[in-house]
Amino acid sequence: MDAMDAVPYLLAFGLYILCSLFLLLYPQILHKKKQLAFQCRHISHRGGAGEKIENTIEAFTHALEAGTDMLELDCHLTQDGCVVVSHDKNLGRQTGYNIEISSLKLQELPPYKEKLEVTFYVGHYSTGQDRKFAPLEDVFMKFPQMPINIEVKENNDTLIEKVSSLVKKHNRESITVWATEDSDIMRKCRKQCPAMPYSFTMRRGLLLLVLFYTGLLPFVPLGESLLQFYLPSIINRTYIPEETLLKKRFVIFLMEKLILFFLSCSFLSQVQLFVCNEEKDMEAAFSVGATGVMSDYPTVLSEYLRKHPIPPTK
């Protein structure tokens, strides 16, 4: 191939680069921001696990009274088919009993410990009057208008089907979010209830990065409405991860760069960083452009937001 033969290919490549750059600068041309039924700056992680026992009705009620915009929770399935709100599938950390939720009926679930360490604030504990595991339907009935982020950790078809059915039964598709790190689980969640907004999985978040650096991002449709990610500065400080990988400084450095990239994607409707339990972390999250912060301390976050209101739009 001589130089003249290469000209059309060079022109086509140049045109592709120009189009990609233009569409990255003006992503709204192809990527319309999802118009959600809610806008959340204040998200209560596990209902506010630092101020009440996590994931209890008391915690959710307290978070609502503190002024939260959204509840974040996780679900598992009991032996008798009840969807209960619980972060862990094994009850050891929460109750002291080394047993799986799936092996017990709802009425057999032991109470939470009287004092529970806050996972994302090492050395700090919460307590409360309510130590009962809450069925998801009780939460839906108690807080019918409250946006709720549901993380599905288990690849369990029955669990996903039951969560979806409860969401539809209580007519809360527009204010309930599918969340999971696993793309296979997310695919099943979306199939069960495609009307619900959903967040990026880990794999899809990395794909977003690859598409950006190859210039393909403007041309690929994205259905996600939210992105939820660690605030890297909390790792190995207020949060001590079990994963060895997250203890490496280079990994934290890459996560910081990844966050800055995600926040630069102006077509994302909402970017929520977690879990910020000190004012300096809340400040750090909002200062880099997060639209929302997830915290175990809803009262502290509300006080921060009171002192730092959104500037009025011109």
N, C-alpha and C positions, 0 to 999 in steps of 0.2 A: 504494500500500500504506500503510494507516494504522498507528499504533503498535501496536494490538492484533494486527494481522496479523503483525507482526515478532516478537512474543513467542515463538512456537514456535521460530523460527530462532535467536533469542538464547539460548533455553534449550538447544537442541541444541548450539550452539557452546560454551556454557559447560560443558555436560556433556563435550564432546570435550576441552576444555582441562583439565578436572579429571582425566579418565581418562588423558590423555597425561602430565600431571605425576605422577600416582600411579604409572603404569607406568615412568616414567623413574626414580622413586625406588626402585621395586622391580622392576627389569627381569627378575629371575629368574622372575617369574610367566609371562612369555611367552617370554623368551630364556634357555634353559638353557645354562649354560657347557658347552662341549664337553669331554668327559672324554678327554683325550689319553693315549697310552701313555707319554708322557715329560713331564717338567717341566724346562725348561732355563734356568739362570741364566747359564751359561758357554757361549758360542757362539764357535767359532773361525772367523773370517772368512778364506775361502780357505785354510782349514786352519791359519791362523796365519802370515800372510804377512810378519810382521815378524821372525820368529825362524828360519824356514826358507824356501826358495824356495816360493812360493805354489803350492797345488794339487798338490803332489807327494806320493807315498806317504810320503816322509820327513817332510813337514810334518804330514800327518794322524797319523802314528805319534807324533810329538813332541807334538802337541796332546792325544792320548789319554793319553800318559804324564804330561802336565801337569795332567790332570784335567778336560778339557773335557766338557761334556754333549752337545754337538752340533757337527757339522761343517757349514760353509756352503760351497757350491761352485756353479760354473756349468758348463754342458756345451755342446759343439759336435760336429758330425758331420764325420768325415774323408771323403775321396773314396771310400774302400773301405767306407764304412758303419759305421765304429766310433765309438761315442760316447766322446769323450775329455773329460776335465775341463780346462777352460780358461776364464778369464774373457773373454778377447778372441777374436773370430773372426779378426782379423788378427794375425799373429805379430810385427809390428814392435816393439812395446813389450817383449814378453817375450823375444824371441830375437834381435832386430836384423835379421830378414829380413822384408821387406815382402811378405808372401804370405798368402793365406787358408788357414785350416785345411781348408776344403772342397776345395781344389785339390790336396791331398797325401794320400797313403796313410799309414796309421798309422806304418809303418816309415820313412817319409820325413820325419817331423816332426823339425825340428832341436831341439837341447837348449835349455833356458832359458839366459839369460845367467848368467855366474858371480856377478854382483851385480845385484840387481833392486831398483829403488826401490819403497818401500812407498807405494802410491797414496794411502792415507789418513793418511800421516805424512810429509809432504814433507821431503826432505833426508835421510831415513833409508833404509838399504838392508839387504837380507837376503842371505844366502848359504847354501850347503848342499852336501852331497855328491851328493844326488839332483837331477838336472836334467832328468829325463825326464817327458814328458807321460803322465799315468796314464789308462788306459781306465776308464770308470765301473765296469765289471764287476769290475775288479781291486780297486777301492775297496770295493765291496759284499762281495767275498769276504774281504778283509783285515779288515774291520770289520763283521761281520754283525749285531752288536747295537747299533751306534752310530746314534743318530738323525742323519739327514742332511737338510739343507735344500738343495733343488736349484732354482736359478734358471734358468729357460728364457728366453733373451733373443731367440731367433730364432723367427719365425713359420714353422716348418718342420715339416710334418706327419710326415715320416719320423723326424726327431729326436724329436719328442714320442712317437710310437708306439714307438720303440726304448727310450727311457727308461722308459716305462710297462711294456714287456715285461720289461725287466731287473728292475724293482721287483717285479713279480709272480713272476718266475722265482726270485728270492731271498727271497720271502715277507716282504717288508719294507714292505707297504702302511701299516701302522700307525705306523711310525717314520720314514717318508720324507715330506717336505713339498714340495708344489708351491709355487713362488714365481715371480712375474713382475710387472713393472710394467704389462704390457699385458693388458687385459681379454679381447681376442680370443684371445690365446695361452692365457690361463687357461681359457677356455671349452673349448678343444680338449684341454687337459691333463685337465680334470675329466671330459670325455667318455671319454678313454682309460682313466683309472683313477679312478673316483669315490670309491673307498674311501680314498684318500690325503687327509689333512688338507691344507688350503690356506690361504694368507694373502691379505690384501687387496691388490688391485691399486690403482694410483693413482686410477683412475676410481671404483672402489668406495669408496675412502677418502673422496673428496670427496662421493660420494653419502651416505655416513654422516653427514657434516657437515650437508648439506642436509636430510636426514630429521630430524636432531635439532632444527634451528631451525624447521622447519615443524610439529614436534610429531608427525610420522608415524613416527618411529623405533620406538616400541614395537610398532607394528602390522605392521612389515615383517620377514619372516623373513630371517635372516642365516646363511649356511652357513660363513663363514670362522671359523677357529679361532685364527689368529695375525695380529698386526699388526706389521710390521717397518718402521721409519722412521729417518731421520737423527736423531741428536742435533744440533739446530741449532747449538749453540755450537762445534762442531768446524769448521763451514764457514768458509772463508777464514782459518782458523788452522792446524790440522793437515791439513786437506783443502782444496786449492785446486781448485774445480770448473772444468770447461771451459765449462759453460753460463753465459752472461752473466747470465741471470735469477737464478741462485743467488748472484750477487755483490752483489745489491742488498739493502741493509739492511732495507727494508720487507718483502721476501719472507722474509728470515730471521725477522723479527718475527712474520709470519703463521704461519710454520712452528712457532715456539715456542708460539703460541696453539693451533695444531692439535694439537700433541703433548699439551698439557694437556687438551684436549677428549678425545682418544683414551684417555688414561689415566683419565679420569672414567667411561668406559664400562665399568662393572663386569661386564658380561656377556662381555667379551672374555677368552678363556682365558689367552692369553699376549701380552704386548706387549714386543717386543725392540727396543732402540735401538742404532744403529751409527753409525760404527765408533769405539769408544772405546779409544784407545791410551795415554792417560795416566790416572793414578789419579784426578785431579780430574774427568775426564770420566766415569769409572766411577761416582764418587761422585754427580755431577750426575744421571746417568741413573737410578740406583737411588733417589735422594732424591725425584725427581718421581713415582716409582711404577712404573718399569719392572720387569717380572718377570724380564727377562734382558738381558744386554749382549753385543754382538758385538764382538770385538777381534781385531787382528792379532797380539797379544802374549798367547798363552795362559798363559805363566808369570806375567806381570804380573797378569793378571786373576785367576788362581788365588791369588796372594799377597794381592791385595785382598780376595777372598772369604774367605780364611783369617782375615784381620784383622777382617772385618765379617760374621760368620756371621748366618744368619737367626735372629731371636729365637725362643725356644721358644713354641709355641702354648699358650695357657692351657686 
